[in-house]
């Protein structure tokens, strides 16, 4: 049902936004809380170079489409209806691991 799909989409978005908030500023969400998208979670890292490294390593790990908008850069996780919650959880695991490797 549409209500179930909406609940799943909200869960996926909330999962990623909580990860951003818990990263102690390593991942920096771009949208104010009231403006957050349920379909595209956009964020930045500390520098364009670190973002490039994140995107390159994510591609090598099997995640695609994370490069942000060509005009504003950054990272964008598109979590449309067809993307399963398990895929979002896998991405979150990669993000946690990447942060740990960068911050020692």
ABEGO torsion letter per residue (X at the ends): XAAAAAAAAAAAAAAAAAAAAAAGGABBBABBAAABBAABBBBBBABAAAAAAAAAAAAAAGBBGABBBAAAEEBBBBBBAABBAAAAAAAAAAAAAAAAAAAX
